[in-house]
Amino acid sequence: MEILVNSENLLNLETELGNLDRYRHRPNFLKALGVTWSELNHSNFLAFLLDPLERHSLGDQFLKGFLKEIDQASQPRSSGIAEICELDLSGTRVERESDNIDILLLNPREELAIIIENKTLTGEHDDQLQRYWETVARKYSWSIHRAGILLSVYGIQPTDQRYAGVSYSTVCRAGEKLLRTSGNAMPVWTRNYLAEYVSLIRREFMGDPQALDLVWRINLRFREVLDFVRHNRPSELLGQKLSTLIARVPDLQIEREDRSEVSFSLTEWNRCAVLANRKQGRYKVRIIFWFRLSDDSVDLLLRPDPDARDVEDRLLSLFARRPAAFGTRDLFERDGWKVVWSRRFVTREDLDGKSREQIMEQLEGRWQAFLRADLPRLRAALAEEFLR
């Protein structure tokens, strides 16, 4: 039977999704902070559990249990991790964001180094796993026992075969086994935090069984409606609007359009030998204005191509010399690209509190403000550096 997508279908779907919310709204400490899917916060808590020297009184029990679960789950089985499980890991030191590595486990006495790259919303990029491995091999040349782990929600398999790709279910199983075998011997607060964290992962990453049953029924009943919703997500509609606004400006050219990005550059940059990208890359030029689209926000960023080191170095030098042109001294990275200028066009609060029409008007107003003030200032500074 053909099902037409109309307002009645959408209202019925909204009712069912409201029923689904009942299963997903149990409080937890990460949701209370608004960081349920935050790689940073999960890495912080995992580093705490994995550190034998922390004051949770677990010693290396969670660390060993986690590694054993990884050895069992990884395909093919990782003999290196199996050997590590037999070592005395009580003196292991845990570092966060050392050389951009999410979690680094070091034990000089056992000549051990383990890289853990944690992914909740993104995948690996820019050969980062290979770079981390080479950095650790060079910096900790004493590490005979060396292993790499790519931990993700869905068990993404790494491109670098020296890493074991595993899902967050390994964290759950390690925690659950430890609670069964040693729960009574733990401090009460450690037991409660560990149990709540395991429950959070099960519920948010893998799904409550009752919620999964309801999701199953919703998908079967509302196939066409869900397809319509997916193809008209706010980020999709905002991307279409931005593409239209960019196309109206004669001296701008669109570089890339997809579900998470609308990027553009100035046509004059394409005629510049230094800035033009002569390779068959993703972008025509080496400096990009990038609208980053998500379900939470819309940000406009200015970034240099990291593969063009000369352009990147010159832009960063300009950034240091001429902070007034960029309106900030803060430099940050996003998806492996250095960002020298940014503006937030739409916030999560905007999306939650305003209508589609209001958001579109706001987007156009902030775009016009960018064209009047920000673009001329940035354009002049970049022309002075690259086009003179």
GIQUI-V286918 format. One record per run of one state. SS is the DSSP state (H for helix, E for strand, L for the rest). FROM is the first residue (numbers start at 0). LEN is the number of residues. If there is no record, write none. Layout:
BEGIN
[[SS FROM LEN] [SS FROM LEN]]
END
This chain:
BEGIN
[[L 0 6] [H 6 18] [L 24 4] [H 28 5] [L 33 5] [H 38 12] [L 50 10] [H 60 13] [L 73 5] [H 78 6] [L 84 8] [E 92 6] [L 98 2] [E 100 7] [L 107 4] [E 111 8] [L 119 8] [H 127 12] [L 139 5] [E 144 8] [L 152 10] [E 162 5] [L 167 1] [H 168 17] [L 185 2] [H 187 20] [L 207 1] [H 208 13] [L 221 1] [H 222 8] [L 230 3] [H 233 14] [L 247 4] [E 251 7] [L 258 2] [E 260 6] [H 266 4] [L 270 5] [E 275 1] [L 276 8] [E 284 1] [L 285 1] [E 286 7] [L 293 4] [E 297 7] [L 304 4] [H 308 13] [L 321 1] [H 322 4] [L 326 5] [E 331 3] [L 334 2] [E 336 10] [L 346 1] [H 347 6] [L 353 2] [H 355 31] [L 386 2]]
END
